[in-house]
Amino acid sequence: MTFPEHVQRLARQRARGTCECSQSTCPHYGGCRARGTEYHHKKPLEAGGTDEVSNCQLLCKACHRQIHAKSESLGRV
């Protein structure tokens, strides 16, 4: 699911075009300075998240992939 264009624009402006990952999830071992190209729902829609800018995180491809890989592995028992 994708965010509306106006939300994407606001998230890009807030992030100044760079990845907004946190150090705990960043595969780059510290603050990522890569160009943000993908939009991530901090709280998934199926868990009650919204398409608001406060729930939108601009990430580089590597960090976005890492976040989803981590959440998928947490779901497995």
C-alpha positions in Angstrom: 0.0 0.0 0.0 1.3 3.4 -0.9 0.9 6.8 0.8 -0.9 9.6 -0.9 1.4 12.0 -2.9 1.0 14.9 -0.5 2.1 12.7 2.4 5.1 11.4 0.4 6.0 15.0 -0.4 5.8 16.1 3.3 7.9 13.1 4.4 10.6 13.8 1.8 10.7 17.4 2.9 10.9 16.4 6.6 13.7 13.9 5.8 15.5 16.2 3.4 15.6 13.3 1.0 17.7 11.0 3.2 16.9 7.8 5.0 15.1 8.2 8.3 16.1 4.8 9.8 17.0 4.5 13.4 20.4 3.2 14.5 18.8 0.1 16.0 17.4 -1.1 12.6 20.0 0.4 10.2 22.1 -2.2 8.3 24.7 0.5 7.8 25.8 0.4 11.5 24.9 3.9 12.5 22.9 6.7 11.1 22.2 6.1 7.4 22.9 8.9 5.0 21.6 7.1 1.9 19.0 8.7 -0.3 15.5 7.8 0.8 13.5 6.2 -1.9 10.8 4.1 -0.2 8.0 4.9 2.1 7.3 2.7 5.2 4.3 2.6 7.5 5.7 2.7 11.0 2.5 1.1 12.3 1.1 -1.2 9.6 -2.4 -0.5 8.3 -3.6 -3.9 9.4 -2.5 -3.0 12.9 -4.5 0.2 12.9 -1.9 2.5 11.3 -2.8 5.4 9.0 -1.6 7.0 5.8 -0.8 10.2 7.7 2.6 11.8 7.5 3.2 11.0 11.2 3.1 7.2 10.3 5.3 7.6 7.2 9.0 7.0 7.3 11.2 7.6 4.3 13.9 4.9 4.0 16.6 3.7 1.6 16.0 0.4 0.0 18.4 -1.5 2.3 16.9 -0.2 5.5 13.4 -0.8 4.3 14.3 -4.4 3.4 16.0 -4.8 6.8 12.9 -3.6 8.7 10.6 -6.0 6.9 13.0 -8.9 7.3 13.2 -8.2 11.0 9.4 -8.0 11.5 8.9 -11.2 9.4 11.4 -13.1 11.6 9.7 -11.9 14.8 6.4 -13.3 13.5 7.9 -16.8 13.2 8.1 -19.1 16.2 
